[in-house]
Amino acid sequence: MAQALTNTLEHHWLPFTANRQFKEEPRLVSKAEGMYYWNHKGERVIDACSGLFCCAAGHGRKEIAEAVQKQLMEMDYATSFQLGHPSSFELAYRIAAMMPGDINRVFFANSGSEAVDTAMKIALAYFCAKGEGQRVRFVSRERAYHGANFGGTALSGLVKNREVYGTGLPGVVHMRHTDLPDHEFVKGQPETGAEMADDLLRFVQLYGGGTIAACVVEPAAGSTGWLVPPKGYLDRLREICDEHGILLIFDEVICGFGRTGKAFAAQTFDVVPDMIAMAKALTNGAQPMSAVAIREEIYDTIVDQAPENAIELFHGYTSSAHPAACAAGIAAQDIYEKDKLFERGEEMSPYFMDAVMDLRDIPIVENIRAQGMMAGIDLASAEQPGARGFDAQIKLFNAGLHLKATGDCALVAPALIAEKSHIDEISGVLREVLSAY
Ligand SMILES: Cc1ncc(COP(=O)(O)O)c(C=O)c1O
Protein backbone atom coordinates (compact mmCIF):
# COMPACT_ATOMS: atom_id res chain seq x y z
CA MET A 1 0.00 0.00 0.00
CA ALA A 2 1.29 3.46 -0.81
CA GLN A 3 2.61 5.34 2.18
CA ALA A 4 0.50 8.31 3.29
CA LEU A 5 2.10 11.55 2.16
CA THR A 6 2.78 14.32 4.61
CA ASN A 7 3.11 17.93 3.61
CA THR A 8 6.74 18.41 4.60
CA LEU A 9 9.91 19.29 2.72
CA GLU A 10 10.66 15.62 2.17
CA HIS A 11 9.04 15.05 -1.21
CA HIS A 12 10.95 17.51 -3.33
CA TRP A 13 14.39 16.14 -4.26
CA LEU A 14 16.29 19.36 -4.93
CA PRO A 15 18.77 19.47 -7.83
CA PHE A 16 22.50 20.04 -7.21
CA THR A 17 21.72 20.31 -3.47
CA ALA A 18 22.84 18.68 -0.23
CA ASN A 19 19.26 17.54 0.42
CA ARG A 20 19.79 16.13 3.94
CA GLN A 21 21.43 19.32 5.18
CA PHE A 22 18.86 21.48 3.39
CA LYS A 23 15.93 19.72 4.96
CA GLU A 24 17.41 20.13 8.43
CA GLU A 25 18.13 23.80 7.86
CA PRO A 26 16.01 24.97 4.90
CA ARG A 27 16.85 28.12 3.01
CA LEU A 28 13.53 29.22 1.55
CA VAL A 29 12.84 32.38 -0.36
CA SER A 30 9.29 33.49 -0.96
CA LYS A 31 9.42 36.98 -2.45
CA ALA A 32 11.73 38.85 -4.81
CA GLU A 33 11.99 42.40 -6.04
CA GLY A 34 14.80 44.37 -7.66
CA MET A 35 18.12 43.28 -6.13
CA TYR A 36 16.57 41.38 -3.23
CA TYR A 37 14.94 38.15 -2.13
CA TRP A 38 13.01 37.79 1.10
CA ASN A 39 13.29 34.55 3.03
CA HIS A 40 10.32 32.78 4.63
CA LYS A 41 10.97 34.63 7.89
CA GLY A 42 10.53 37.92 6.04
CA GLU A 43 14.24 38.84 6.15
CA ARG A 44 15.83 40.58 3.17
CA VAL A 45 18.59 38.77 1.26
CA ILE A 46 20.62 40.60 -1.38
CA ASP A 47 20.82 38.60 -4.60
CA ALA A 48 24.49 38.63 -5.60
CA CYS A 49 23.95 36.04 -8.33
CA SER A 50 20.93 37.21 -10.38
CA GLY A 51 19.14 34.11 -9.07
CA LEU A 52 21.32 31.70 -11.02
CA PHE A 53 22.70 34.19 -13.59
CA CYS A 54 19.15 34.64 -14.91
CA CYS A 55 17.62 37.88 -13.69
CA ALA A 56 19.76 40.48 -15.48
CA ALA A 57 17.03 43.12 -15.13
CA GLY A 58 16.45 42.36 -11.46
CA HIS A 59 13.49 40.58 -9.91
CA GLY A 60 9.79 41.26 -10.14
CA ARG A 61 9.69 42.97 -13.54
CA LYS A 62 5.99 43.68 -13.93
CA GLU A 63 6.29 44.18 -17.70
CA ILE A 64 7.32 40.54 -18.07
CA ALA A 65 4.64 39.22 -15.71
CA GLU A 66 1.96 41.20 -17.56
CA ALA A 67 3.15 40.01 -20.96
CA VAL A 68 3.07 36.38 -19.81
CA GLN A 69 -0.39 36.78 -18.29
CA LYS A 70 -1.73 38.44 -21.44
CA GLN A 71 -0.30 35.67 -23.61
CA LEU A 72 -1.73 32.92 -21.39
CA MET A 73 -5.16 34.54 -21.44
CA GLU A 74 -5.08 34.88 -25.23
CA MET A 75 -3.55 31.50 -26.01
CA ASP A 76 -2.00 29.25 -23.39
CA TYR A 77 -0.20 26.73 -25.54
CA ALA A 78 0.55 25.90 -29.12
CA THR A 79 2.97 23.38 -30.49
CA SER A 80 5.71 24.53 -32.84
CA PHE A 81 5.65 21.25 -34.72
CA GLN A 82 4.13 22.04 -38.14
CA LEU A 83 2.37 25.05 -36.58
CA GLY A 84 3.44 28.50 -35.47
CA HIS A 85 2.36 31.48 -33.42
CA PRO A 86 3.40 35.09 -33.97
CA SER A 87 5.48 35.73 -30.87
CA SER A 88 8.09 33.04 -31.59
CA PHE A 89 8.88 34.69 -34.93
CA GLU A 90 9.15 38.08 -33.28
CA LEU A 91 11.50 36.79 -30.57
CA ALA A 92 13.64 34.95 -33.14
CA TYR A 93 13.88 38.18 -35.13
CA ARG A 94 14.89 40.13 -32.02
CA ILE A 95 17.59 37.57 -31.14
CA ALA A 96 18.88 37.44 -34.73
CA ALA A 97 19.21 41.24 -34.73
CA MET A 98 21.55 41.03 -31.71
CA MET A 99 23.83 38.39 -33.21
CA PRO A 100 27.24 38.95 -34.81
CA GLY A 101 28.09 37.95 -38.40
CA ASP A 102 25.51 35.95 -40.33
CA ILE A 103 24.13 34.18 -37.25
CA ASN A 104 20.46 34.79 -37.88
CA ARG A 105 18.44 31.57 -37.51
CA VAL A 106 17.06 30.63 -34.08
CA PHE A 107 15.95 27.28 -32.68
CA PHE A 108 14.07 27.34 -29.35
CA ALA A 109 14.35 24.91 -26.43
CA ASN A 110 13.64 25.12 -22.71
CA SER A 111 16.92 24.96 -20.81
CA GLY A 112 20.60 25.53 -21.32
CA SER A 113 21.13 21.78 -21.38
CA GLU A 114 18.64 21.39 -24.19
CA ALA A 115 20.22 24.25 -26.11
CA VAL A 116 23.63 22.57 -25.94
CA ASP A 117 22.25 19.20 -27.05
CA THR A 118 20.39 20.98 -29.85
CA ALA A 119 23.60 22.65 -31.05
CA MET A 120 25.38 19.27 -31.06
CA LYS A 121 22.60 17.70 -33.12
CA ILE A 122 22.54 20.61 -35.57
CA ALA A 123 26.30 20.25 -36.04
CA LEU A 124 25.93 16.56 -36.84
CA ALA A 125 22.94 17.16 -39.14
CA TYR A 126 24.85 19.91 -40.95
CA PHE A 127 27.78 17.68 -41.78
CA CYS A 128 25.49 14.86 -42.88
CA ALA A 129 23.70 17.29 -45.18
CA LYS A 130 27.07 18.47 -46.55
CA GLY A 131 28.22 14.94 -47.28
CA GLU A 132 30.78 15.03 -44.45
CA GLY A 133 29.07 12.48 -42.24
CA GLN A 134 32.46 11.32 -40.95
CA ARG A 135 32.62 14.44 -38.78
CA VAL A 136 31.18 13.02 -35.58
CA ARG A 137 33.64 14.11 -32.89
CA PHE A 138 33.26 16.99 -30.48
CA VAL A 139 36.06 18.79 -28.69
CA SER A 140 35.21 20.62 -25.48
CA ARG A 141 37.35 21.56 -22.51
CA GLU A 142 38.31 20.46 -19.02
CA ARG A 143 36.36 22.29 -16.31
CA ALA A 144 33.56 23.14 -18.75
CA TYR A 145 29.89 22.95 -17.78
CA HIS A 146 27.46 22.41 -20.62
CA GLY A 147 24.39 21.18 -18.81
CA ALA A 148 22.94 18.11 -17.19
CA ASN A 149 21.61 16.10 -20.16
CA PHE A 150 23.73 13.38 -21.70
CA GLY A 151 25.14 15.55 -24.49
CA GLY A 152 26.09 18.34 -22.12
CA THR A 153 27.36 15.89 -19.51
CA ALA A 154 29.65 14.33 -22.10
CA LEU A 155 30.99 17.76 -23.06
CA SER A 156 31.39 18.86 -19.47
CA GLY A 157 34.74 18.71 -17.75
CA LEU A 158 33.75 18.72 -14.08
CA VAL A 159 34.41 15.36 -12.46
CA LYS A 160 31.47 15.35 -10.02
CA ASN A 161 29.04 15.95 -12.88
CA ARG A 162 30.40 12.97 -14.80
CA GLU A 163 31.77 10.27 -12.59
CA VAL A 164 28.64 8.22 -11.83
CA TYR A 165 26.95 8.73 -15.21
CA GLY A 166 28.75 6.24 -17.39
CA THR A 167 31.29 6.86 -20.09
CA GLY A 168 29.85 9.92 -21.80
CA LEU A 169 29.32 10.01 -25.55
CA PRO A 170 31.83 8.33 -27.83
CA GLY A 171 33.99 10.80 -29.69
CA VAL A 172 33.93 13.64 -27.15
CA VAL A 173 37.37 14.80 -26.03
CA HIS A 174 38.55 17.66 -23.86
CA MET A 175 41.16 20.35 -24.35
CA ARG A 176 43.14 21.69 -21.39
CA HIS A 177 41.48 24.50 -19.44
CA THR A 178 42.93 28.01 -19.33
CA ASP A 179 43.29 28.50 -15.56
CA LEU A 180 47.06 29.04 -15.51
CA PRO A 181 49.17 29.50 -12.35
CA ASP A 182 50.23 33.02 -13.35
CA HIS A 183 46.60 34.16 -13.63
CA GLU A 184 46.45 35.68 -10.17
CA PHE A 185 43.88 38.34 -9.32
CA VAL A 186 43.36 39.29 -12.97
CA LYS A 187 40.72 41.84 -13.87
CA GLY A 188 39.47 41.20 -17.39
CA GLN A 189 41.33 38.98 -19.85
CA PRO A 190 44.66 37.44 -18.80
CA GLU A 191 47.61 38.52 -20.96
CA THR A 192 49.07 34.99 -21.09
CA GLY A 193 47.68 31.66 -22.23
CA ALA A 194 46.47 32.20 -25.83
CA GLU A 195 48.60 29.18 -26.81
CA MET A 196 46.28 26.92 -24.78
CA ALA A 197 44.03 27.06 -27.86
CA ASP A 198 46.64 25.02 -29.72
CA ASP A 199 45.53 22.09 -27.61
CA LEU A 200 42.74 21.72 -30.17
CA LEU A 201 45.48 20.78 -32.65
CA ARG A 202 46.33 17.77 -30.48
CA PHE A 203 42.98 16.21 -31.50
CA VAL A 204 43.28 17.39 -35.09
CA GLN A 205 46.62 15.57 -35.24
CA LEU A 206 45.37 12.49 -33.38
CA TYR A 207 42.02 11.95 -35.13
CA GLY A 208 42.23 14.08 -38.26
CA GLY A 209 40.57 17.50 -38.39
CA GLY A 210 38.10 16.09 -40.93
CA THR A 211 36.52 13.85 -38.26
CA ILE A 212 35.73 16.68 -35.86
CA ALA A 213 32.29 18.28 -36.11
CA ALA A 214 32.61 21.06 -33.55
CA CYS A 215 34.62 22.65 -30.84
CA VAL A 216 32.28 23.69 -28.00
CA VAL A 217 33.39 26.22 -25.38
CA GLU A 218 31.96 28.67 -22.91
CA PRO A 219 33.72 31.88 -23.99
CA ALA A 220 34.21 32.54 -20.27
CA ALA A 221 33.76 29.33 -18.27
CA GLY A 222 31.09 30.10 -15.68
CA SER A 223 30.23 27.18 -13.45
CA THR A 224 33.86 26.27 -12.79
CA GLY A 225 34.66 29.69 -11.35
CA TRP A 226 34.58 32.27 -14.17
CA LEU A 227 37.68 31.50 -16.23
CA VAL A 228 38.00 34.49 -18.52
CA PRO A 229 39.62 33.66 -21.89
CA PRO A 230 43.24 34.79 -22.27
CA LYS A 231 43.73 37.52 -24.87
CA GLY A 232 43.93 35.92 -28.30
CA TYR A 233 42.70 32.49 -27.10
CA LEU A 234 39.26 32.54 -28.74
CA ASP A 235 40.71 34.10 -31.92
CA ARG A 236 43.17 31.22 -32.13
CA LEU A 237 40.38 28.65 -31.63
CA ARG A 238 38.49 30.33 -34.48
CA GLU A 239 41.58 30.18 -36.69
CA ILE A 240 42.19 26.47 -36.06
CA CYS A 241 38.49 25.67 -36.59
CA ASP A 242 38.56 27.55 -39.91
CA GLU A 243 41.71 25.78 -41.05
CA HIS A 244 40.12 22.37 -40.44
CA GLY A 245 36.45 22.99 -41.30
CA ILE A 246 35.39 22.55 -37.66
CA LEU A 247 32.36 24.45 -36.32
CA LEU A 248 32.94 26.71 -33.33
CA ILE A 249 30.05 26.70 -30.87
CA PHE A 250 29.89 29.22 -28.04
CA ASP A 251 27.86 28.16 -25.02
CA GLU A 252 26.70 31.56 -23.79
CA VAL A 253 24.11 30.25 -21.34
CA ILE A 254 25.73 32.39 -18.63
CA CYS A 255 27.65 34.88 -20.79
CA GLY A 256 24.70 35.97 -22.93
CA PHE A 257 22.61 39.11 -22.40
CA GLY A 258 25.18 41.53 -21.05
CA ARG A 259 27.06 39.51 -18.45
CA THR A 260 30.52 40.00 -19.99
CA GLY A 261 30.09 43.66 -21.00
CA LYS A 262 28.46 43.51 -24.43
CA ALA A 263 25.24 41.71 -25.37
CA PHE A 264 27.11 38.47 -26.02
CA ALA A 265 30.64 37.34 -25.21
CA ALA A 266 31.17 36.86 -28.96
CA GLN A 267 30.98 40.66 -29.15
CA THR A 268 32.93 41.36 -25.95
CA PHE A 269 35.83 39.19 -27.14
CA ASP A 270 35.24 39.98 -30.81
CA VAL A 271 35.17 36.43 -32.16
CA VAL A 272 32.28 35.18 -34.27
CA PRO A 273 31.35 31.52 -33.72
CA ASP A 274 29.06 29.39 -35.91
CA MET A 275 26.40 28.86 -33.24
CA ILE A 276 25.57 30.46 -29.92
CA ALA A 277 23.60 28.63 -27.20
CA MET A 278 21.74 30.91 -24.79
CA ALA A 279 19.22 30.56 -21.94
CA LYS A 280 18.94 32.04 -18.41
CA ALA A 281 18.60 35.82 -19.02
CA LEU A 282 16.77 35.24 -22.32
CA THR A 283 13.51 35.69 -20.37
CA ASN A 284 15.15 37.35 -17.35
CA GLY A 285 14.54 33.98 -15.71
CA ALA A 286 10.79 34.53 -15.67
CA GLN A 287 10.03 31.52 -17.88
CA PRO A 288 12.16 28.50 -18.71
CA MET A 289 13.50 29.03 -22.22
CA SER A 290 16.66 28.62 -24.25
CA ALA A 291 17.72 29.07 -27.83
CA VAL A 292 20.46 28.27 -30.28
CA ALA A 293 21.35 30.95 -32.81
CA ILE A 294 22.82 29.53 -35.99
CA ARG A 295 24.66 30.83 -39.03
CA GLU A 296 22.39 31.14 -42.04
CA GLU A 297 24.60 28.86 -44.11
CA ILE A 298 24.17 26.01 -41.62
CA TYR A 299 20.39 26.38 -41.67
CA ASP A 300 20.33 26.59 -45.48
CA THR A 301 22.53 23.52 -45.88
CA ILE A 302 20.30 21.36 -43.67
CA VAL A 303 17.01 22.69 -44.97
CA ASP A 304 17.89 22.75 -48.68
CA GLN A 305 19.16 19.20 -48.66
CA ALA A 306 15.84 17.69 -47.50
CA PRO A 307 13.14 16.61 -49.99
CA GLU A 308 10.19 18.96 -50.57
CA ASN A 309 7.49 18.83 -47.89
CA ALA A 310 9.73 16.79 -45.62
CA ILE A 311 10.81 17.65 -42.10
CA GLU A 312 14.41 18.81 -42.36
CA LEU A 313 15.59 18.40 -38.74
CA PHE A 314 14.12 15.62 -36.63
CA HIS A 315 14.54 17.45 -33.35
CA GLY A 316 12.50 19.65 -31.03
CA TYR A 317 10.63 19.75 -27.73
CA THR A 318 6.93 19.87 -26.81
CA SER A 319 7.53 23.28 -25.25
CA SER A 320 9.94 24.65 -27.88
CA ALA A 321 8.89 28.29 -28.37
CA HIS A 322 6.17 28.05 -25.72
CA PRO A 323 3.95 31.13 -26.14
CA ALA A 324 4.37 32.24 -22.51
CA ALA A 325 8.16 31.92 -22.73
CA CYS A 326 8.20 33.88 -26.00
CA ALA A 327 6.11 36.62 -24.38
CA ALA A 328 8.56 36.74 -21.47
CA GLY A 329 11.52 36.76 -23.86
CA ILE A 330 10.16 39.67 -25.88
CA ALA A 331 9.29 41.64 -22.74
CA ALA A 332 12.78 41.01 -21.34
CA GLN A 333 14.40 42.21 -24.59
CA ASP A 334 12.21 45.34 -24.45
CA ILE A 335 13.53 46.07 -20.95
CA TYR A 336 17.15 45.41 -21.92
CA GLU A 337 16.79 47.83 -24.84
CA LYS A 338 14.71 50.51 -23.12
CA ASP A 339 16.87 50.61 -20.00
CA LYS A 340 20.12 50.16 -22.02
CA LEU A 341 20.99 47.45 -19.53
CA PHE A 342 23.95 45.95 -21.36
CA GLU A 343 25.57 49.39 -21.57
CA ARG A 344 24.70 49.97 -17.94
CA GLY A 345 26.33 46.70 -16.91
CA GLU A 346 29.44 47.57 -18.91
CA GLU A 347 29.64 50.99 -17.23
CA MET A 348 29.21 49.51 -13.75
CA SER A 349 31.68 46.70 -14.37
CA PRO A 350 34.91 48.58 -13.37
CA TYR A 351 33.33 49.54 -10.03
CA PHE A 352 32.13 45.97 -9.51
CA MET A 353 35.48 44.42 -10.43
CA ASP A 354 37.37 46.81 -8.12
CA ALA A 355 34.99 46.08 -5.25
CA VAL A 356 35.48 42.34 -5.66
CA MET A 357 39.27 42.60 -6.14
CA ASP A 358 39.45 44.60 -2.90
CA LEU A 359 38.62 41.36 -1.07
CA ARG A 360 42.02 39.90 -1.96
CA ASP A 361 43.53 40.70 1.45
CA ILE A 362 41.14 38.30 3.25
CA PRO A 363 43.24 35.33 4.38
CA ILE A 364 41.05 32.57 2.90
CA VAL A 365 40.75 34.31 -0.49
CA GLU A 366 43.25 32.57 -2.78
CA ASN A 367 42.40 34.09 -6.14
CA ILE A 368 39.81 36.28 -7.84
CA ARG A 369 38.87 36.50 -11.51
CA ALA A 370 36.52 39.18 -12.83
CA GLN A 371 35.11 40.23 -16.18
CA GLY A 372 32.04 42.31 -16.90
CA MET A 373 29.51 41.88 -14.11
CA MET A 374 30.75 38.52 -12.88
CA ALA A 375 33.55 37.28 -10.64
CA GLY A 376 34.84 34.03 -9.18
CA ILE A 377 36.41 34.16 -5.72
CA ASP A 378 38.52 31.07 -4.90
CA LEU A 379 38.47 30.17 -1.22
CA ALA A 380 41.17 28.09 0.46
CA SER A 381 39.91 24.50 0.67
CA ALA A 382 38.97 22.92 3.98
CA GLU A 383 39.41 19.14 4.60
CA GLN A 384 37.24 18.11 1.63
CA PRO A 385 37.26 19.96 -1.69
CA GLY A 386 33.99 21.90 -1.89
CA ALA A 387 33.35 21.89 1.87
CA ARG A 388 34.52 25.47 2.34
CA GLY A 389 32.46 26.75 -0.60
CA PHE A 390 29.37 24.97 0.72
CA ASP A 391 29.87 26.29 4.24
CA ALA A 392 30.51 29.82 2.96
CA GLN A 393 27.36 29.76 0.81
CA ILE A 394 25.26 28.89 3.87
CA LYS A 395 26.96 31.44 6.13
CA LEU A 396 26.54 34.13 3.48
CA PHE A 397 22.85 33.31 3.11
CA ASN A 398 22.37 33.46 6.85
CA ALA A 399 24.12 36.84 6.77
CA GLY A 400 21.66 38.05 4.10
CA LEU A 401 23.42 37.34 0.78
CA HIS A 402 22.65 34.81 -1.94
CA LEU A 403 25.33 33.58 -4.32
CA LYS A 404 26.32 30.34 -6.03
CA ALA A 405 29.27 28.37 -4.74
CA THR A 406 30.89 25.97 -7.13
CA GLY A 407 33.41 23.76 -5.40
CA ASP A 408 35.39 26.21 -3.27
CA CYS A 409 34.70 29.17 -5.53
CA ALA A 410 32.07 31.81 -4.78
CA LEU A 411 30.44 33.13 -7.95
CA VAL A 412 29.24 36.71 -7.82
CA ALA A 413 27.06 38.01 -10.65
CA PRO A 414 24.71 40.80 -9.62
CA ALA A 415 21.91 41.97 -11.88
CA LEU A 416 22.84 44.62 -14.43
CA ILE A 417 20.50 47.02 -12.61
CA ALA A 418 22.81 46.99 -9.56
CA GLU A 419 23.66 50.41 -8.12
CA LYS A 420 27.01 51.14 -6.48
CA SER A 421 25.25 50.88 -3.10
CA HIS A 422 24.22 47.27 -3.93
CA ILE A 423 27.76 46.38 -4.91
CA ASP A 424 29.02 47.93 -1.66
CA GLU A 425 26.46 45.89 0.26
CA ILE A 426 27.53 42.69 -1.52
CA SER A 427 31.24 43.28 -0.92
CA GLY A 428 30.51 44.29 2.68
CA VAL A 429 28.72 41.01 3.49
CA LEU A 430 31.41 39.02 1.66
CA ARG A 431 34.14 40.74 3.70
CA GLU A 432 32.33 40.22 6.99
CA VAL A 433 31.60 36.53 6.42
CA LEU A 434 34.84 35.51 4.69
CA SER A 435 37.03 37.38 7.19
CA ALA A 436 35.50 35.36 10.00
CA TYR A 437 37.19 32.16 8.77
C1 LIG B 1 27.43 27.30 -19.82
C2 LIG B 1 26.22 26.53 -19.42
N1 LIG B 1 25.67 25.69 -20.29
C3 LIG B 1 24.57 24.98 -19.99
C4 LIG B 1 23.98 25.10 -18.77
C5 LIG B 1 22.76 24.30 -18.44
O1 LIG B 1 21.65 25.12 -18.35
P1 LIG B 1 20.31 24.55 -17.66
O2 LIG B 1 20.60 24.42 -16.21
O3 LIG B 1 19.31 25.64 -17.97
O4 LIG B 1 19.99 23.29 -18.32
C6 LIG B 1 24.52 25.98 -17.83
C7 LIG B 1 23.91 26.14 -16.50
O5 LIG B 1 24.40 26.80 -15.63
C8 LIG B 1 25.67 26.70 -18.15
O6 LIG B 1 26.25 27.53 -17.27
Ligand as a Chemical Component Dictionary entry (heavy atoms), coordinates in Angstrom:
data_LIG
# 
_chem_comp.id                   LIG 
_chem_comp.type                 NON-POLYMER 
_chem_comp.pdbx_formal_charge   0 
_chem_comp.three_letter_code    LIG 
# 
loop_
_chem_comp_atom.comp_id 
_chem_comp_atom.atom_id 
_chem_comp_atom.alt_atom_id 
_chem_comp_atom.type_symbol 
_chem_comp_atom.charge 
_chem_comp_atom.model_Cartn_x 
_chem_comp_atom.model_Cartn_y 
_chem_comp_atom.model_Cartn_z 
_chem_comp_atom.pdbx_ordinal 
LIG C1 C1 C 0 27.428 27.303 -19.817 1  
LIG C2 C2 C 0 26.222 26.531 -19.416 2  
LIG N1 N1 N 0 25.668 25.686 -20.291 3  
LIG C3 C3 C 0 24.573 24.979 -19.993 4  
LIG C4 C4 C 0 23.981 25.101 -18.766 5  
LIG C5 C5 C 0 22.764 24.302 -18.444 6  
LIG O1 O1 O 0 21.651 25.120 -18.348 7  
LIG P1 P1 P 0 20.306 24.550 -17.664 8  
LIG O2 O2 O 0 20.597 24.419 -16.207 9  
LIG O3 O3 O 0 19.312 25.639 -17.968 10 
LIG O4 O4 O 0 19.989 23.288 -18.319 11 
LIG C6 C6 C 0 24.518 25.982 -17.825 12 
LIG C7 C7 C 0 23.908 26.135 -16.499 13 
LIG O5 O5 O 0 24.400 26.801 -15.629 14 
LIG C8 C8 C 0 25.675 26.702 -18.148 15 
LIG O6 O6 O 0 26.254 27.529 -17.273 16 
# 
loop_
_chem_comp_bond.comp_id 
_chem_comp_bond.atom_id_1 
_chem_comp_bond.atom_id_2 
_chem_comp_bond.value_order 
_chem_comp_bond.pdbx_ordinal 
LIG C1 C2 SING 1  
LIG C2 N1 SING 2  
LIG C2 C8 DOUB 3  
LIG N1 C3 DOUB 4  
LIG C3 C4 SING 5  
LIG C4 C5 SING 6  
LIG C4 C6 DOUB 7  
LIG C5 O1 SING 8  
LIG O1 P1 SING 9  
LIG P1 O2 DOUB 10 
LIG P1 O3 SING 11 
LIG P1 O4 SING 12 
LIG C6 C7 SING 13 
LIG C6 C8 SING 14 
LIG C7 O5 DOUB 15 
LIG C8 O6 SING 16 
# 
